[in-house]
Amino acid sequence: MAEIAFIIPSREICAVLEDLLIGSEDIEVVYARLEEGVMAARKAVLGGARVLVSRGLTYRLIAERLSDVSVIEIPFSGYDLLRAYQEAVKLSTQAAVVESLTVLEGMASIEAILSAPDAIIKVNIDDYPEYASAVSMAIDLQADCVIGNQAVVFEAERRGVKGVLLRSGHEALQIALEAARQMLALHGIRDANARQTDVIINTVDSGVLALDARGELTAVNSEARRLLNIDGDAAGEWVDRMRQYLKLGEKLTGKIERIGSMELVVNYLPIVAGGSVVGIVATLQELRRLQDIEHKTRQEMSSRGRVAKYTFLDIETRSSEMQRALEEAKRFACFDSTVLIQGETGVGKEYFAHAIHQAGTRRKGPFVVVNCAAIPENILESELFGYSEGAFTGAKKGGKMGLFEQAHGGTIFLDEIGEMSELLQARLLRVLQEHEVYRLGDDRIIPVNIRVIAATNRDLQRMVRERRFREDLYYRLDVLTLDIPPLRERTEDIAYFVRNFIREFSSQYRTAVERIEPQAMELLTDYDWPGNIRELHNVVGRLTALSLGKSITTQDVLRVLAKRMDLSAPPPATRSLKGAEDEAIREALAKTNGNKQKAAEILGIGRVTLWRRLKELEGQQ
Ligand SMILES: Nc1ncnc2c1ncn2[C@@H]1O[C@H](COP(=O)(O)OP(=O)(O)OP(=O)(O)O)[C@@H](O)[C@H]1O
């Protein structure tokens, strides 16, 4: 395949060329003139030629008709001009040259070298509408010999004046050949660049379209084709749109454009070179996809260290009450709705929150825990909502993402919600209603997709009545309410947990403790456990550490529990009241023949309380 084609309107030049090109198989030489030359050029291009070389009028016609191919004109070398000069001077008294300005200037240089200024009349062929009038001018200026191309020579001879044909010789052909080869190399570089650009724009996952300065589409990648269904009508519409921005010549980013039901985020970027706009690039991204990426990034950032640790399998129980609560919680987990967990402190509300998150559709999203009672109000606000840079003195550079944002795509667990201030209750209500947050010091809306699980050990309903908790927020939270029974109502669990905890602590403290005396266990199951599982855990921890043998004894339990009751019991009102109590205890024991269990029942107190009081009585005696 010849990549360079010489379309030559002179057999003589063809012959010189063929000599010159022996062995150059990638170059084709065709003898053809004018219109035939154009046809030959087209054929060569179809055959794979990328650079055409020609001369004279044939060159002009080819360059004009095949505007998107590189066409090189064979020049005249200094030797060609010198040869024509010498021949004309020999043949005439006054010679003229009828050619383009570059040739005329070349001829003037030769005159200067030969110290014969203005020896030849110079007629610029481009100043005349046709060859004939240019030749007439030369003859009018007394020329008796005219140097020029084939047409000029023909006209001069027709008018009875000698003609000298200006021929491109060996050197000029060499120059043209070199230029053609360089042009071909440039094409190679351009193609490689275009291929590289093509690969680059097809690697990016945005749609890319580019127009040149004339508003013609010069690049479009596969993603743009996909997004705009470019084979359809959309492409034309998009090119029109881009042309408008090309005229404006200004950068425009983040514009939302609609294509049917799809929303695109479009950036228009003018290409500026040498101070002027030489094109425009549009990048397109699907809004939904961008949001997904943003969400994933947010999740990625926020889920580090923000994962739920417990599942329903971790909530062990032997109590039927608790079993019911568990079944309810499992059902709630499936609905992507707000859950309110109520229960005394230490009953395991946080365990439930983790497990509900893990069993729901958001299990892969973050799980963010916030203890509303543990953080001062103003700090809690900035923790929950985040802040922008400069929102307040000491605000971190670049601002800070709030916990609601961090929980995006997942769950936020608001523990001890009853402790939340009124201001924050109002802000939380907005989040639940609008599903969006504003950072402190920033008015930009940040959409958040979160599930809220709230927990409280307070009677929220009562707080609403006492106007200490917003009624509207209460009803927003009270969608799926879960009541976790206190440990004193789960006696089956007490024994079960005690055994588990003994094993746990005994291996942790490396003690010999393996079991608990039955009476001691009874004392524990009778106790009120105001601190619930957390308290039971602590107590068993202490018992395991204190016990000297393999069994935890009644004495051990009494010692540990008595201390706790002293801490929690209110101080006796009067001495006489205490005396009356002592009397009642004695009576009850007398009636039951010393059966402490029955005596406690008669007295309406727990066995542990009875034990404690008896110990006090012993001390008094
Ligand atoms: N089912 C269970 N099995 C074993 N331990 C449990 C269980 N439930 C709770 N616990 C223990 O009780 C402690 C208290 O649980 P959790 O923090 O979930 O209670 P809470 O109701 O959220 O308490 P608070 O209201 O004080 O925040 C936990 O640290 C854990 O050690």
PDBQT file of the ligand as one rigid body, heavy atoms in Angstrom, charges set to zero:
ROOT
HETATM    1  N1  LIG A 701     -28.287 -11.134  76.515  1.00  0.00    +0.000 N 
HETATM    2  C1  LIG A 701     -27.181 -10.795  77.143  1.00  0.00    +0.000 A 
HETATM    3  N2  LIG A 701     -26.255 -11.712  77.393  1.00  0.00    +0.000 NA
HETATM    4  C2  LIG A 701     -25.162 -11.401  78.094  1.00  0.00    +0.000 A 
HETATM    5  N3  LIG A 701     -24.870 -10.162  78.531  1.00  0.00    +0.000 NA
HETATM    6  C3  LIG A 701     -25.757  -9.197  78.279  1.00  0.00    +0.000 A 
HETATM    7  C4  LIG A 701     -26.939  -9.440  77.559  1.00  0.00    +0.000 A 
HETATM    8  N4  LIG A 701     -27.625  -8.290  77.471  1.00  0.00    +0.000 NA
HETATM    9  C5  LIG A 701     -26.882  -7.363  78.104  1.00  0.00    +0.000 A 
HETATM   10  N5  LIG A 701     -25.757  -7.912  78.583  1.00  0.00    +0.000 N 
HETATM   11  C6  LIG A 701     -24.731  -7.254  79.407  1.00  0.00    +0.000 C 
HETATM   12  O1  LIG A 701     -25.326  -6.147  80.027  1.00  0.00    +0.000 OA
HETATM   13  C7  LIG A 701     -24.630  -4.941  79.742  1.00  0.00    +0.000 C 
HETATM   14  C8  LIG A 701     -25.651  -3.869  79.496  1.00  0.00    +0.000 C 
HETATM   15  O2  LIG A 701     -26.251  -4.072  78.241  1.00  0.00    +0.000 OA
HETATM   16  P1  LIG A 701     -26.672  -2.858  77.360  1.00  0.00    +0.000 P 
HETATM   17  O3  LIG A 701     -25.612  -1.805  77.371  1.00  0.00    +0.000 OA
HETATM   18  O4  LIG A 701     -27.136  -3.364  76.073  1.00  0.00    +0.000 OA
HETATM   19  O5  LIG A 701     -27.880  -2.335  78.236  1.00  0.00    +0.000 OA
HETATM   20  P2  LIG A 701     -28.719  -1.031  78.021  1.00  0.00    +0.000 P 
HETATM   21  O6  LIG A 701     -30.108  -1.405  78.307  1.00  0.00    +0.000 OA
HETATM   22  O7  LIG A 701     -28.425  -0.435  76.732  1.00  0.00    +0.000 OA
HETATM   23  O8  LIG A 701     -28.149  -0.137  79.196  1.00  0.00    +0.000 OA
HETATM   24  P3  LIG A 701     -28.205   1.477  79.351  1.00  0.00    +0.000 P 
HETATM   25  O9  LIG A 701     -29.637   1.863  79.364  1.00  0.00    +0.000 OA
HETATM   26  O10 LIG A 701     -27.546   1.684  80.689  1.00  0.00    +0.000 OA
HETATM   27  O11 LIG A 701     -27.436   1.975  78.216  1.00  0.00    +0.000 OA
HETATM   28  C9  LIG A 701     -23.770  -5.244  78.548  1.00  0.00    +0.000 C 
HETATM   29  O12 LIG A 701     -22.516  -4.627  78.655  1.00  0.00    +0.000 OA
HETATM   30  C10 LIG A 701     -23.589  -6.759  78.597  1.00  0.00    +0.000 C 
HETATM   31  O13 LIG A 701     -22.403  -7.076  79.316  1.00  0.00    +0.000 OA
ENDROOT
TORSDOF 0
